[in-house]
Amino acid sequence: MRTLRAGLLVLLLQLAAPWAIALNVAFVNPGRSNEAFWLASSQAMQSAADSLGIRLEVLYAEREPKRALEIAQEIAQRPAAKRPDYVILVNEKGTLVESAQALGAAGIKTFAAYSGLLPQERAQWAPRKGLPLLLGSLEPRARDAGYLTARALIQQGLAEKRLAADGKLHMLALAGDRSTPVSIQRNEGLRQALAENPQVELKEQAFGDWRRDLAKEKTQGLLQRYPEAQLLWAASDLMAFGALEALESRERKPGRDMLVSAINTSTEAMQARIDGRFAALAGGHFMTGAWALVMIYDHAQGRDFSDEGLELERPMFMLFSKPEATRFLSRFEGGIGKLDFRPYSKHLNLRLKQYQFGPGALLK
């Protein structure tokens, strides 16, 4: 009987644990407040916060790096009683170090999600060393997204024998920017797929800066220069949609006259995959911020994640087939809604030895 009572007590304490401490976390969201990916990221984080009893504040930088720095500085200047316990930052266009410095000077712990330190920053500004209150980082393995979509494009192009007059399969590419780690790594995934398929030739890669309008403009030039190209790889859904608009302006039908890939899980992107306008689509990494909250929650409860490392990179992407895109839309079209993140916490699951942050959680 005593053993049963003790077991019930432990269970009750674990169920109550999310509300055992008052934990406040702020997220400096680098995107726009109406941008599908970053809105979904915030929704997933709110779902995690609700599961774990965290008070979450989301502040949008509206794609302005200077604004992201200003937000960090504003948080640091708040009265002590109004400061969050932790701030989640994104290293969008090199803003992480300066933001973490400002917050660290105010005694506020920080954590990097989505994009961590750049290789050239790491030696001087390592977490818990050069930046003592930067606890660590969690990044989706962005290389996977570039590789999965490029490989799927190539496989379909070869299967359909979309070869140019020189016997090669011609590809065009729209990258994000030149400096963000995510952009660099997605490009590395593209290059890996190309290295595995020497019969495919990348004719040109342009930079669309994650923008739909600029991607459309860039694609129009690419199509004019390389009329035999049959594949177009894009590092995000917004840029892929710009490419579709450019194709359609030249009366070329996506899926028939050219195969286009995309990355992200916006409703529009999922529908384009279902309709066949996107030949390949990968996503799932919008959950990164939510997983970061799980790690922060555990840290606050005394269960440090450092046993797995301070700078974590985890596979978070999946390639969506048409049936999987349909299933995803049926579940999340109205927003992310409620998801239970407690099973992923080490504090709440003492037998859990390694974080399980894979994409499978999306479609359970």
Backbone torsions as a table, in degrees:
resi	resn	phi	psi	omega
1	MET	NA	-42.2	179.8
2	ARG	-62.9	-39.3	179.0
3	THR	-62.9	-40.9	178.7
4	LEU	-63.6	-44.8	179.8
5	ARG	-62.7	-42.0	179.5
6	ALA	-62.6	-41.1	178.8
7	GLY	-63.6	-41.9	178.4
8	LEU	-64.3	-37.2	180.0
9	LEU	-64.5	-44.0	178.3
10	VAL	-60.4	-43.3	179.7
11	LEU	-61.8	-44.6	-180.0
12	LEU	-63.8	-39.7	179.1
13	LEU	-64.9	-38.5	179.3
14	GLN	-67.7	-39.2	178.1
15	LEU	-66.3	-33.8	-178.2
16	ALA	-84.5	-13.7	-171.2
17	ALA	-54.1	-40.0	-177.9
18	PRO	-57.1	-25.6	-177.8
19	TRP	-104.6	11.5	-177.0
20	ALA	-73.4	-26.0	177.8
21	ILE	-129.4	151.9	175.9
22	ALA	-90.4	108.5	-175.0
23	LEU	-115.0	125.0	-179.5
24	ASN	-115.0	127.0	-179.3
25	VAL	-130.3	136.3	173.9
26	ALA	-112.5	146.0	178.1
27	PHE	-122.9	118.6	174.8
28	VAL	-87.6	96.0	-176.2
29	ASN	-81.0	119.6	-175.8
30	PRO	-75.5	-13.7	-174.8
31	GLY	-86.8	-174.4	176.8
32	ARG	-87.8	151.1	-177.0
33	SER	-69.5	-12.5	176.4
34	ASN	-113.8	14.9	-177.9
35	GLU	-89.2	124.5	-169.0
36	ALA	-53.6	-48.9	-176.4
37	PHE	-63.1	-48.9	-175.2
38	TRP	-73.9	-26.9	173.7
39	LEU	-68.5	-44.2	176.8
40	ALA	-61.6	-38.3	178.2
41	SER	-60.8	-45.0	179.0
42	SER	-65.1	-38.9	179.0
43	GLN	-64.7	-42.3	178.1
44	ALA	-63.6	-39.5	178.3
45	MET	-65.7	-38.4	178.0
46	GLN	-64.9	-37.9	177.2
47	SER	-62.4	-43.3	177.4
48	ALA	-64.7	-42.3	179.7
49	ALA	-61.5	-42.1	178.7
50	ASP	-63.6	-38.4	179.5
51	SER	-64.1	-35.4	-170.1
52	LEU	-106.3	5.0	177.8
53	GLY	71.6	31.9	-179.8
54	ILE	-99.4	138.0	171.9
55	ARG	-89.4	115.9	-173.9
56	LEU	-109.3	133.2	174.9
57	GLU	-118.1	124.0	179.4
58	VAL	-110.6	127.3	-178.5
59	LEU	-124.8	120.5	-174.3
60	TYR	-91.8	132.4	176.7
61	ALA	-89.0	-7.0	176.9
62	GLU	55.9	40.4	177.4
63	ARG	63.5	26.1	177.8
64	GLU	-118.2	104.4	-178.4
65	PRO	-54.2	-37.4	178.4
66	LYS	-61.6	-37.6	179.3
67	ARG	-66.6	-37.1	177.7
68	ALA	-60.5	-42.2	176.9
69	LEU	-64.4	-41.3	179.6
70	GLU	-63.2	-38.1	178.5
71	ILE	-64.0	-44.9	178.5
72	ALA	-60.1	-42.8	179.8
73	GLN	-66.5	-37.8	178.2
74	GLU	-64.2	-42.0	178.3
75	ILE	-62.3	-42.3	-179.0
76	ALA	-64.0	-29.3	-177.1
77	GLN	-87.5	-2.7	178.8
78	ARG	-66.5	155.3	171.6
79	PRO	-57.8	147.9	-173.5
80	ALA	-52.5	-38.3	-176.8
81	ALA	-69.1	-17.7	-177.3
82	LYS	-107.1	7.8	178.5
83	ARG	-85.7	144.1	174.8
84	PRO	-72.4	161.6	176.4
85	ASP	-75.8	-34.4	-178.9
86	TYR	-139.0	149.6	172.2
87	VAL	-126.7	129.6	176.4
88	ILE	-94.6	126.6	-177.0
89	LEU	-118.5	158.5	175.4
90	VAL	-123.9	132.9	-179.2
91	ASN	-82.0	62.0	178.5
92	GLU	-80.2	114.5	178.7
93	LYS	54.5	42.8	170.6
94	GLY	74.0	28.4	-176.9
95	THR	-93.4	-5.6	-171.1
96	LEU	-65.8	-51.2	-172.7
97	VAL	-60.1	-49.4	-177.5
98	GLU	-65.0	-38.7	178.3
99	SER	-65.6	-44.9	-179.9
100	ALA	-65.1	-35.1	177.3
101	GLN	-63.1	-46.9	-179.3
102	ALA	-61.7	-43.7	-178.8
103	LEU	-72.2	-38.8	178.7
104	GLY	-63.0	-36.5	178.5
105	ALA	-62.4	-25.1	178.0
106	ALA	-93.0	5.0	178.5
107	GLY	79.6	20.8	-177.5
108	ILE	-101.0	128.1	178.5
109	LYS	-74.3	143.7	-179.7
110	THR	-127.2	161.6	178.3
111	PHE	-148.5	136.8	-179.5
112	ALA	-98.5	131.6	177.6
113	ALA	-127.7	154.2	179.8
114	TYR	73.8	-57.3	177.2
115	SER	-132.7	125.1	179.4
116	GLY	-99.7	-156.8	-178.9
117	LEU	-64.0	144.7	173.0
118	LEU	-74.6	154.3	179.7
119	PRO	-52.8	-40.1	-178.4
120	GLN	-74.4	-15.7	177.8
121	GLU	-89.3	-24.4	-167.7
122	ARG	-63.1	-39.1	-176.0
123	ALA	-62.2	-40.2	-176.6
124	GLN	-90.5	-30.2	-170.2
125	TRP	-120.9	40.7	-178.7
126	ALA	-61.7	145.5	176.9
127	PRO	-56.5	137.3	177.0
128	ARG	67.5	6.4	176.2
129	LYS	-123.9	-86.6	177.6
130	GLY	-61.7	-32.9	174.1
131	LEU	-120.5	88.7	-171.4
132	PRO	-58.1	-33.2	-177.1
133	LEU	-99.7	4.5	167.7
134	LEU	-83.1	104.4	-170.4
135	LEU	-73.1	-30.4	-177.5
136	GLY	164.6	-165.6	-178.5
137	SER	-150.6	155.9	174.6
138	LEU	-134.4	120.4	-179.8
139	GLU	-124.4	139.9	169.5
140	PRO	-69.6	147.5	-180.0
141	ARG	-74.7	86.8	-170.6
142	ALA	-63.3	-26.8	177.8
143	ARG	-56.3	-35.2	-178.5
144	ASP	-59.6	-41.4	-177.1
145	ALA	-62.1	-45.7	179.1
146	GLY	-64.7	-41.2	-177.6
147	TYR	-69.2	-48.3	-176.5
148	LEU	-59.8	-45.4	-177.6
149	THR	-71.0	-40.9	179.2
150	ALA	-64.8	-43.8	179.9
151	ARG	-61.5	-43.3	179.5
152	ALA	-63.6	-41.7	176.6
153	LEU	-59.1	-49.2	-177.0
154	ILE	-62.5	-44.7	-179.2
155	GLN	-60.1	-42.1	179.7
156	GLN	-69.8	-40.9	179.4
157	GLY	-61.9	-40.3	178.5
158	LEU	-70.4	-40.8	180.0
159	ALA	-61.8	-34.2	-179.4
160	GLU	-91.2	2.7	177.5
161	LYS	54.2	50.9	-179.7
162	ARG	-87.9	52.5	-174.6
163	LEU	-86.2	147.7	176.3
164	ALA	-82.6	179.7	-177.2
165	ALA	-61.9	-25.5	-179.4
166	ASP	-85.8	5.5	178.8
167	GLY	83.1	1.7	179.6
168	LYS	-105.0	160.2	175.2
169	LEU	-95.7	117.0	-174.3
170	HIS	-91.8	134.1	-179.1
171	MET	-125.0	146.7	170.5
172	LEU	-116.1	157.7	-178.5
173	ALA	-141.5	142.2	174.3
174	LEU	-117.3	106.4	177.9
175	ALA	-90.1	169.1	179.9
176	GLY	-78.7	-88.2	176.4
177	ASP	-133.4	179.7	-173.4
178	ARG	-91.0	-10.6	-169.9
179	SER	-122.6	-26.2	-176.8
180	THR	-68.1	133.2	-179.0
181	PRO	-53.1	-40.2	-179.5
182	VAL	-59.6	-43.5	-179.1
183	SER	-64.7	-45.0	-179.2
184	ILE	-60.5	-44.4	-175.9
185	GLN	-71.9	-37.7	176.2
186	ARG	-63.1	-37.1	176.4
187	ASN	-64.5	-37.5	177.8
188	GLU	-62.0	-39.3	176.8
189	GLY	-63.0	-41.2	175.3
190	LEU	-58.5	-46.7	-177.9
191	ARG	-64.0	-35.1	178.0
192	GLN	-62.7	-46.0	179.4
193	ALA	-62.8	-38.7	178.4
194	LEU	-66.5	-39.4	179.7
195	ALA	-63.1	-30.8	179.6
196	GLU	-79.3	-11.4	-175.8
197	ASN	-134.1	77.5	-176.1
198	PRO	-63.7	-13.6	177.6
199	GLN	-78.3	-2.2	177.9
200	VAL	-105.1	133.8	-179.9
201	GLU	-118.7	121.7	174.0
202	LEU	-80.8	110.3	-175.8
203	LYS	-74.3	-41.7	179.9
204	GLU	-164.7	145.8	173.3
205	GLN	-117.4	127.4	177.1
206	ALA	-112.4	160.4	179.7
207	PHE	-109.1	119.6	-178.2
208	GLY	-99.9	0.2	177.2
209	ASP	53.9	31.6	176.7
210	TRP	67.5	12.9	-173.9
211	ARG	-105.7	140.3	179.2
212	ARG	-69.0	-44.8	-176.2
213	ASP	-67.9	-42.9	180.0
214	LEU	-68.4	-37.6	178.2
215	ALA	-62.8	-38.6	177.2
216	LYS	-61.9	-45.7	-179.9
217	GLU	-62.3	-44.9	-179.7
218	LYS	-64.1	-41.2	-177.7
219	THR	-66.0	-36.7	178.6
220	GLN	-58.8	-41.1	177.2
221	GLY	-68.0	-40.9	179.4
222	LEU	-62.2	-43.8	-178.7
223	LEU	-64.7	-33.9	179.0
224	GLN	-70.3	-37.7	-177.3
225	ARG	-79.0	-29.2	-173.8
226	TYR	-130.8	72.3	-175.9
227	PRO	-65.9	-18.9	-178.9
228	GLU	-87.3	-6.3	-178.4
229	ALA	-63.8	136.3	-178.4
230	GLN	-116.5	-11.2	-179.2
231	LEU	-123.3	140.1	174.1
232	LEU	-134.6	115.1	178.6
233	TRP	-96.5	132.8	179.2
234	ALA	-128.4	140.5	-175.5
235	ALA	-81.8	-2.9	175.2
236	SER	-157.2	165.2	-179.8
237	ASP	-70.2	-38.4	-179.7
238	LEU	-59.8	-44.8	179.2
239	MET	-67.9	-35.2	177.2
240	ALA	-63.6	-37.9	178.0
241	PHE	-68.3	-35.5	172.8
242	GLY	-60.5	-39.4	178.0
243	ALA	-64.7	-41.3	178.1
244	LEU	-60.1	-41.9	179.5
245	GLU	-62.7	-39.9	178.4
246	ALA	-65.1	-42.7	178.0
247	LEU	-60.3	-48.3	-175.8
248	GLU	-67.9	-27.4	177.0
249	SER	-69.0	-20.0	177.6
250	ARG	-103.4	15.9	178.7
251	GLU	57.9	37.0	173.8
252	ARG	-109.5	131.2	-174.4
253	LYS	-94.5	121.8	176.0
254	PRO	-61.7	136.3	-177.6
255	GLY	94.5	-26.1	177.4
256	ARG	-108.7	-54.8	-176.6
257	ASP	-91.8	-17.1	177.1
258	MET	-160.4	143.5	176.6
259	LEU	-98.2	129.3	-175.3
260	VAL	-123.4	139.5	176.0
261	SER	-115.1	163.6	-179.5
262	ALA	-151.6	165.7	177.4
263	ILE	-132.7	134.1	177.6
264	ASN	124.7	166.2	-172.7
265	THR	-122.5	35.5	176.3
266	SER	-65.6	156.4	178.1
267	THR	-56.6	-42.8	-179.5
268	GLU	-62.9	-39.7	179.7
269	ALA	-67.9	-42.5	178.9
270	MET	-61.9	-40.6	179.6
271	GLN	-67.0	-37.5	177.6
272	ALA	-65.2	-34.3	176.5
273	ARG	-68.4	-41.6	179.5
274	ILE	-63.5	-39.8	-177.4
275	ASP	-78.5	-10.0	-178.9
276	GLY	87.3	4.1	177.4
277	ARG	-72.2	-31.1	169.2
278	PHE	-102.6	126.6	178.2
279	ALA	-81.8	-22.8	179.2
280	ALA	-148.8	143.0	-179.4
281	LEU	-148.9	130.1	176.6
282	ALA	-124.9	149.4	178.2
283	GLY	-173.4	-174.7	-179.2
284	GLY	125.4	-16.5	-174.9
285	HIS	-76.5	-5.7	175.1
286	PHE	-63.2	-14.3	179.2
287	MET	-80.1	-4.7	-174.9
288	THR	-55.2	-45.6	-179.2
289	GLY	-63.4	-36.9	177.4
290	ALA	-65.2	-43.7	177.2
291	TRP	-63.1	-36.5	177.6
292	ALA	-61.0	-37.8	177.6
293	LEU	-64.0	-36.6	176.5
294	VAL	-60.3	-44.9	-179.8
295	MET	-65.3	-40.8	179.0
296	ILE	-66.0	-41.6	177.6
297	TYR	-58.5	-46.6	179.1
298	ASP	-61.9	-42.9	179.1
299	HIS	-59.8	-43.9	180.0
300	ALA	-64.8	-28.6	179.5
301	GLN	-86.2	2.6	178.3
302	GLY	94.6	5.6	178.7
303	ARG	-106.6	89.9	-175.9
304	ASP	-70.7	142.0	179.2
305	PHE	-85.8	0.8	-173.8
306	SER	-62.6	-19.6	178.5
307	ASP	-65.4	-18.8	175.3
308	GLU	-97.2	-8.7	-177.2
309	GLY	118.0	160.3	-179.2
310	LEU	-91.6	-29.3	179.9
311	GLU	-116.2	96.4	-173.8
312	LEU	-97.6	139.1	173.4
313	GLU	-127.5	124.8	-173.5
314	ARG	-129.7	146.4	174.0
315	PRO	-68.3	122.9	-178.7
316	MET	-132.3	3.0	-176.5
317	PHE	-102.3	146.1	169.5
318	MET	-132.8	151.2	176.1
319	LEU	-90.6	125.8	-175.3
320	PHE	-93.4	119.6	168.4
321	SER	-76.6	172.5	177.4
322	LYS	-61.4	-45.0	177.7
323	PRO	-62.7	-37.6	178.9
324	GLU	-68.8	-36.7	176.4
325	ALA	-64.7	-39.4	177.2
326	THR	-62.7	-43.9	179.7
327	ARG	-64.7	-41.4	178.6
328	PHE	-60.9	-45.8	-179.7
329	LEU	-62.6	-41.3	-178.1
330	SER	-62.8	-27.5	-178.7
331	ARG	-91.4	-36.3	-168.9
332	PHE	-119.8	4.7	-175.1
333	GLU	-59.1	-34.6	-180.0
334	GLY	-86.4	9.6	-177.0
335	GLY	120.8	168.8	-175.1
336	ILE	-69.2	-36.9	177.3
337	GLY	67.9	-155.9	-173.9
338	LYS	-91.9	126.7	171.3
339	LEU	-129.5	143.8	-178.5
340	ASP	-94.7	113.9	-178.6
341	PHE	-97.5	-2.7	-178.2
342	ARG	-61.0	-34.5	179.6
343	PRO	-64.6	-12.6	-177.1
344	TYR	-98.1	-2.4	-179.3
345	SER	-86.5	131.4	176.1
346	LYS	-70.7	-33.4	178.7
347	HIS	-63.3	-38.0	-178.0
348	LEU	-89.2	-9.8	-179.4
349	ASN	-135.4	86.4	-168.8
350	LEU	-62.9	-21.4	179.5
351	ARG	-84.6	-8.8	-179.0
352	LEU	-75.5	117.5	-176.1
353	LYS	-100.0	-25.3	-179.6
354	GLN	-137.7	137.7	179.8
355	TYR	-63.0	137.0	178.5
356	GLN	-112.0	90.6	-174.1
357	PHE	-112.1	33.6	-178.3
358	GLY	-75.8	168.2	-177.2
359	PRO	-72.2	-13.5	-177.1
360	GLY	-60.1	-25.1	-179.3
361	ALA	-63.1	-20.4	-175.4
362	LEU	-68.7	-37.9	-169.7
363	LEU	-112.2	17.8	177.4
364	LYS	-68.6	NA	NA
